[in-house]
Amino acid sequence: MAAVDKYNVESAEILANSALAAPIYEQLLTIFPTAAKYWRQYVEAQMGVNNDDATKQIFSRCLLNCLHVPLWRCYIRFIRKVNDRKGVEGQEETRKAFDFMLSYVGADIASGPIWMEYIAFLKSMLAVNTQEETQRMTAVRKAYQKAIVTPTHHIEQLWRDYENFENSVSRQLAKGLLSEYQPKYNSARAVYRELKKYVDEIDWNMLAVPPTDSCKDQMQWVAWKRLLAFEKGNPQRIDSASNKRIIFSYEQCLMYLYHYPDIWYDYATWQAKSGSMDAAVKVFQRALKALPESEMLKYAYAELEESRGALQSAKKLYESLLGDAAETTALAHIQFIRFLRRNEGVEAARKYFLDARKSPSCTYHVYVAYALMAFCLDKDPKVAHNVFEAGLKQFMHEPVYILEYADFLSCLNDDRNIRALFERALSSLPQEESIEIWKRFTQFEKTYGDLASMLKVEQRRKEALSGTIEEGASALETSLLDLISRYSFKDLWPCSSKDLDHLSRQEWLSKNIGKKVDKSALSNGSAMTDKSTSAPSGVPTASLKVLRPDTSQMVIYDPRQHHGTTVPSNTTTAILAAPNLSNPMATVVGAASNPLSNPIVSMVDGVSSKAFDEVLKATPPALSAFLAGLPSIEGPAPNVDIVLSICLQNDYPTVQTKKATSLPSQRTAGPAPSTSDLSGSSKSHPIPSNSSFRPRDRQLGKRKDQDRQEEEESTTVQSQPLQRDAFRIRQMQKARGGSASQTGSVSYGSALSGDLSGSTC
């Protein structure tokens, strides 16, 4: 596998399935050292050729880092095969191997078969005399008693076997023992049921790869965090020995999240909080072996060593950080200076700073950190001032360094040197890099200067930065926002937020009033915002950076502009391609307008037919028929009466629903009234509260309840009655007089008469 693709899971699986030689397995396990399934394949390949020495060596490399039940069962199978021919001595070796295995994976939820195999092995051991028989029975009893308090998939089977075992030995003794262990078994079984919920979410075939943004990897991280949290709050944790379950869970987690630094850190800190400092150190050592490039883990490890007094070990870790990449050595310098200041004193920190400033990787951050350390910790403002001045010779081009120096001088109440620093910086910095300096200088004068100096610096700032604004002349004008900026303090303003927004919009308009609409910022349709350089100091930028529509793309509607133009035949397709199917009327309005000003219609040719087919398949038949029957109209919106007329004069496909009650907005009422009902030509019929009542029932007489129920279930959305609106009916009647006709579009008759005029203008 190529180095750039060494963590490719698919390639690894293909290679593992075709592996026939040890070098291939070694290559895989170098990349995936915690892949238990690859270790198992490797060791089984050696066992298959009876290479016992290679098998033992492989087990010694993988067992303690891969707490995986199938791998350990492979180990015990190998041990039994080796020791079966050794008689009593071999049995004792096998028993020790079982004890060794159960001490590591006996807490696994899948360890039930191991316990059962172990108990069966103990029962099969030969007993020469009564003493040995008693020892054998005691060993079996202890194994059962450990197994029935361990949450495993086979806990219920183990409890039944234990009951049978005790009853077979002594019913009288069994009664007392079973009553003693019944509550413990019940507790373990309850824990198992909860534990299973978390275990089922874990992918046990996952390979350990570096963190990615894939949903699967993130979900596995969440699943493991949930399992670890559950184990830490396990109700069975009644003594320190129960911490073994948490240790076991962390070790299993690291088999799959081997490259996740947060898991290593959590594991080490949990060990330290539990009082096992040596165990925490070992976890950090393993973590740095797994992630040698992780600065975070090195700092965490050094912090642990320093906290427990191992200063030399901590110092070595800091020194190892100094050899990292150039972009991280500045931080390493700073942290090492702080470490020396904490543990070896001021002189050691000063000496290292003098050496570090000569390093090519030393940045202004090191000067700032050491100067503030001397000022705040050593209470020596003179040394701090000298350090800032020394750094100014190298970092005059760094605006951030200038601002840090200004903050330090502010703490000294040295306003004269602050002004001198700003003047020196502004005389050397290029215009585009002096924006923040001008902003801080202006803010300083507004806070501490007199009125004359305040106005003078503000005017100088405008003149200096006018070249960075497209309309430089407008920047020289005084606005009310400048006044607001001068007389504001933190979150206190001399105006309301509404006034501030209004002034911000006016400021933006004044700066863009002379711009042409064909500029790139407008032609791209991007949001137009004010530049931060033109914002007065002290005015919140959120008020100025208001998203604006691209007005250059707007077209004023004029009915005479495209007179007589009809919508092409593919209008229906364009309508169906519109994404706003949740609001069909809004889509119809947009699609029925003139194609020359309708982006939906104009982009039809650019959309593939396959996309249209997919949309058509997903469109309900009733909606498709409705859209296909719409007329071509001029204007931003169709006449509502026209749309209602089309709805009433066409028979749209119906959608059969299984249950009428499945539609929350559907009313269990009678069928839709005819057009004569709407016009008032027939008497209105009150709708009874009983949903099974139908006008048809009166004509056919009594019907069986079952028939009525079937008719009710077949009711569709289209058969529901429309609400009677007298005003709307009168409007529709007036439409017959020609009010519904529109220039350049189809003239329709009234919905009351049912006539449709097909004449076009």
Secondary structure by P-SEA (a helix, b strand, c coil): ccccccccaaaaaaaaaacccaaaaaaaaaacccaaaaaaaaaaaaaaacaaaaaaaaaaacccccccaaaaaaaaaaaaaacccccaaaaaaaaaaaaaaaacccccccaaaaaaaaaaaaaacccccaaaaaaaaaaaaaaaaaaaaccccaaaaaaaaaaaaaaaacaaaaaaaaaaaaaaaaaaaaaaaaaaaaaaacccccccccccccaaaaaaaaaaaaaaaaaaacccccccccaaaaaaaaaaaaacccccaaaaaaaaaaaaaacaaaaaaaaaaaaaaaccccaaaaaaaaaaaaaacaaaaaaaaaaaaaacccccaaaaaaaaaaaaaacccaaaaaaaaaaaaacccccaaaaaaaaaaaacccccaaaaaaaaaaaaacccccaaaaaaaaaaaaaacaaaaaaaaaaaaaaccccccaaaaaaaaaaaaaccccaaaaaaaaaaaaaaaccccccccccccccaaaaaaaacccccccccaaaaaaaaaaaaaaaacccccccccccccccccccccccccccccccccccccccccccccccccccccccccaaaaaaaaccccccaaaaaaaaaccccccccccccccccaaaaaaaaaaccaaaaaaaaabbbbccccccaaaaaaaaaacccbbbbbccccccccccccccccccccccccbbbbbbcccccccaaaaaaccccaaaaaaaaaacccccccccccaaaaaaaaaccccccccccbbbbccccccccccccc
